[in-house]
Amino acid sequence: MFLAESFKTAFSLIIGLNAELLGIILLSLRVSGTALLIATLLGLPAAALLGFKRFRLKGTIISILHTFMGLPPVVVGLLVYLLLSRSGPLGFLALLYTPSAMIIAQSILAFPIVAALSHSAIVGVDRIITQASMTLGATPYQVSLTVIREARYGIMSGILAAFGRVMAEVGAILIVGGNIAGFTRVMTTTIALETDKGNFDLALALGIILLTISLAINSAVRLVQQKGTAGAGR
């Protein structure tokens, strides 16, 4: 009976567009969306460089990227905290316990996922496509664009996977954001706090929203992968 009432109240909060609930959701999307954009702008060029250029330590860098895909969020949070704290090298920026600090932490978590999966998609493109482009007189730049276009579904899957990772992240942003009400409180940190307080209505409402977003991301990844498979089969 208690569970049914909690779900009923949670759905009423969602349907009624509760102001507190909406503010938390919008902040979560803003922080994670900005972090994903930064990670993508840095990760795609890195993936292209690793995919098209040969240089020393290339294999080591690729191995590090794949290792960092599983970075523990609390470790990232700790490192960013030490950098941004008053006694840290970037303390003068006064970014600790702000959404900017949360964006930095999530960007660090998302970058290796975008870079590593995009690199895998690029190197996975059939070499015949590259050879055909060169035979037709394409410049190295045009060849690179052709390969990236062929790898677009794999790249999109990597970006969506990174978005799913940062949306569900709690440890790093809790450390660097401080979970301040109305300022740095996002969905995952609010769920943890409200559950501890016994306020299950808001926690359930946010949990439902977070699960819906996760389902949408997973569905999008599957759709992109299916399109990529269908495109490769033609």
N, C-alpha and C positions, 0 to 999 in steps of 0.2 A: 504493500500500500504506500509506504514511504517512497519507494523507488518510482512508482507510477506518478505520485504527486510531484516529485522532483522533475521528472521528464515533462510533465504537463506545464510546470512553471518555466522550464527551460525553453520549451517551444513557444510559450507566450512571450518570452523575452525576445526571441528571434523574430517572430511574426510582428511584434509591436515595435521592432527596430529600437530597442532600448538604447538610450544615448551612450551609457557607459560601455555597453557591449559593442556598439558600432564604432566608438572611438578606439577601443582596443583592437578590433579587427582592422580598421584602416591604418593604424600605426604599424601593425604586424606586416601588412601588405606593403606599406611604404618602406619599412626597414629592409625586409627581405627582397623586395623588388629592386631597390637601389643597390643592394649588395650583389644581387644577381647581375645587374647591368654592368657594374664595375668588374666583376669576375669574368663576364663574357668579353668585355672590351680588352681585358688583359689576357684572358685565356685563349681566345681564338688566334691572335697573332703568335702567341707562344706555341700553340699546336701547329700552326702553319710552318713556323720556323723549324720545329722539330721534324715535321713531315717532309719538308722539301730541301733542307740544308744538311750537309754533312760536316761535322766538326768534332773536335775532341770532347770527351765526356758526355756526348749525346746520350749514350745508353745509360749512364749514371743518372742524368737529369730525368730521363723517362722513368727510371726505376723509383727515383725520389717522388715524382709526381704521383705514381701509382700507390706508393706507400702513404703519401699524404692524403689520399682519398679517404683514408680511415682515421684521420687525425681526431684524437679525443677532444671534444668541444671544450671541456674544462681546462685542458692544457692551453688551447688557443686563448681562452678567456684569461687565464693567468698571465700569459705572455703579453697580451694586449694591455692588461691591467698594469703590469710592471712598466710598460712603455709610456702609458698615459698618466700614471700616478704623479703626484706633485714632485716626488724625488726621482722620477723617471726622465729619460732623455727628451720625451715629448710632453712633459708635464705642463710646459708653458702654454700649450694649446688649450688647456682646460676642457678637454673633451670627455674626461671620465664621467660616467653616470649621465651620459647624453645619448640620444639616438645615433649620433655620429659614431660614437664608440661601438655601439651595437652593429652598425653597418660595417665598420672596419673588421670586427671579429667574424661576421658572417661572410664577408668578402674573402677572407683568408680561408674559410672552410669551403667555400664554393669554387674558388679558383682552381685547385688541383683536379676537381671533378670535371669542370668544363674543359680544362686543358688536356687532361689524360684521355677522356672519352672522345673529344674532338680529334685528337691525334690518332687514336685508334681508328676512327672513321675515315680519316684522310689516307692513312697508309693501307687501309683495307680496300681502297678503290682499285679496280682491275687495272693492271699496268697497260693493258691494250688501249685504254682510253688515253693515257698519257702518250703512248707511242703514236696513236692515230692523230692526236693534236699536233705533235711535233712534225709528223709527216706532212700535214696540211699547212705547215709553215707558221704555226703559232709561236709567239714569243714566250719566253719562260714565264712571264707574268700572266699571259693568257692561258698557258697550260695550268698554272696554279689555280686560276679562277675556275677553269673547267673541272679540275679535280675536286675543289671545294664544293662546287655546285653538285657534283655527283655524290659527295659525302654529306650533303645537307641534312638528310634524315637522321643520320647518326649523330651529327652535330646538335641538331634540335633535341634529340633524345638525351644527350649529355647535359644540355642546358636545363631541360625540364627535370632531370634527375638532381641537378644541383639545387634547383628551386625547391624541390621536395625536401632535400636535406636541410636547407636553412629555415624553411617554414616550420619544421618539426624540432628545431634545435632549442635547447633550454639552458644548458650549462654555461656556455660562453657569455650569452647576453645577460644572464642573471648576475654574473660576476662583474661585467663592465658596465651594465646598465643600471644595476641596483634595484630594479623592479619598483620604480617610483610611480605612484598612482597618478594617472593623467599625463605622464611624461615619458616614461620608459617601460611601462607595463604592457607587454604583448600577450598573445593568446597562451603560449606555453607556460610562461612564468605566472600568469594569472591563474591558470588551472591548478598549478602546484600550490600557490598561495591560498586560493579559495578552498581547496580541498583540505588543507591543514586547518583552516578556520572553521570548517564544517559548512561552508556556504556552497552546497552542492548544486544549487539551481544555476548560478552563473557559470560554475565550472562545467556543468553538463552542457549548457548552451554553447560555450566556447569549444567544448570537446566535439559537439555535433558539427559545428562550423569547420573545425580543423579536419575532422574526418572527411567531410564533404570536399574540402579543398584537396586533401590527399587523394581521394578517389578520382577527382577531376584530373589531377596531375598524372596519376597512374594510367588513367584512360587515355589521356593525351599521348603519353609515352608509347602505349601499346598501339594507338592509331598511327603514330609517326613511324614506328617500327614496321607495321604492316604495310604502309605505303612504300617504305624503303625496300622491303622484301619484294613487293609487287613490281616496283620500278626496276629492281635488279633482275627480275625474271623475264622482263620484256626484251 
